[in-house]
Amino acid sequence: SLDVPVLYVLHAERLCAANKLVVESDGEPVSANAANVKAALEASGARLAGVVVDRLPADVYDSKELMGQLEEQLKHVGCFPAALLPRDARLEQTSMAEVGISLGAKVLYGKAAMDRTMVAGVTVGTLDVMNLLQVLHSKSERQRLVVAHAGRGDILLSLLLAQQSIDFPLAAGVLLTGAPDAPPLLKAILDGMATPVAMPIICVPCDTFDAINMYNRVPPLTLPSSSAKIEAAMDMFAKHVRPELLDAIGSVPESLTSVSPKLFQHNIFQAAKKDKQHIVLAEGDDPRVLVAASELLERQVCDLTLLGDPAAVHELASKLHVDVSAASVLDPRTQADEQMVNTLFELRKAKGLTLEGARDLVELDPNYFGTMLMHLGKVDGMVSGACHSTASTMRPAMQIIKMAPGFSLVSSIFFMLLQ
């Protein structure tokens, strides 16, 4: 009675065999299957808005050919072929959060990184430490989950130390087995570290063999907190779902003014991806900035330049268990060139700025260095303010880039996205 629009989704495993499209589902043609679903929905007061075929392997994915076959079958039963979706590895990955939930594990450390850390494979820690590190170092892929008995504190401590090296692959985390918690001495050592442990460390009471068996049965999940997977699904929807589907479902009322935080964020990300910009983050030594930068790089929202000492930035990223290797890192103290210094001097000499004063500002204040990158056209924008005041952030922009003609007031706004 509500006339609710429904999408009917067919998995490609039921349509594809021997890398060829099989136009049947459980022995029935897709058209007959869809017709039955449509009739059942209409009998329940709902309506079939369209049919989606997902998980199509890349080697058989040909949207025009497959869509034509589906349209031929579906047009006789009044069903709309909404989309053909290829298999997407991002949606089939398993995060540490999903592993933890599926195994009923206790999260000891690195809770903040659980959702964004994907597991590429498992390495069981039964070897001595040096051999295990050699095995992990020789693996071509990153993000491996190391499984070891809770009594192997030597493995955990050695891996944490290795993670601080930029030459060692970033691990997904550690699964401790055989105990409901880490040994007291090991916890005391980890709790007393100068930098909090960011790498996910979880534990289960069962033995290693049972833990591995349970891990092998973990299905790819999409949790409310799985931001990377949700964004990947939205990207796929935007790219592959036919625009006519919106007409089949019904347009959004113009009076609708309420937007969820996730939709708001998605819309901003999509707009940024359509006009990809190069952004400089002036506070590359701030943990919050590095965590945000890794997410922006993973989602390919923009190109990034981080300001700070490269070695210190990468060391902090390793400690935070985030990957910012795709960003360039510039140190204003060593990479402020004469063009920057002379340009700033010419812009501000009438205000009493000396050449040496201009050099000090560019080399010692990342906000001035970042603003000069913008002024010289080397980047498109700058983000700062995580650990600088609004005045310190805005002053270089007001002095160098200045306001557009006809404007005399600067204002700002915050968007708070609640979970």
Salt bridges, closest charged atoms under 4 A:
ASP3 OD1 - ARG47 NE 3.19
GLU13 OE2 - ARG87 NH2 3.41
ASP26 OD2 - ARG14 NH2 2.82
ASP54 OD1 - HIS11 ND1 2.95
ASP54 OD2 - ARG55 NE 3.91
GLU71 OE2 - ARG242 NH1 2.65
GLU72 OE1 - LYS75 NZ 3.30
ASP88 OD2 - ARG90 NH2 2.81
GLU92 OE2 - ARG87 NH1 2.49
GLU98 OE1 - LYS229 NZ 2.99
GLU141 OE2 - ARG144 NH1 2.53
ASP154 OD1 - ARG152 NE 3.05
ASP181 OD2 - LYS106 NZ 2.81
ASP181 OD2 - LYS187 NZ 3.46
GLU231 OE2 - HIS266 ND1 3.51
GLU231 OE2 - LYS273 NZ 3.73
GLU231 OE1 - ARG299 NH1 3.51
ASP235 OD2 - ARG90 NH1 3.89
ASP235 OD2 - LYS273 NZ 2.72
GLU244 OE2 - ARG242 NH2 3.44
GLU283 OE2 - HIS388 ND1 2.69
ASP286 OD2 - ARG288 NH2 2.94
GLU295 OE2 - ARG299 NH2 3.01
ASP303 OD1 - LYS276 NZ 3.85
ASP309 OD1 - ARG333 NH2 3.81
GLU315 OE2 - LYS319 NZ 3.44
ASP323 OD2 - ARG142 NH2 3.79
ASP331 OD2 - ARG333 NH2 2.94
ASP337 OD2 - LYS378 NZ 3.47
GLU338 OE2 - ARG359 NH1 2.84
GLU346 OE1 - LYS349 NZ 2.90
GLU356 OE2 - ARG359 NE 3.79
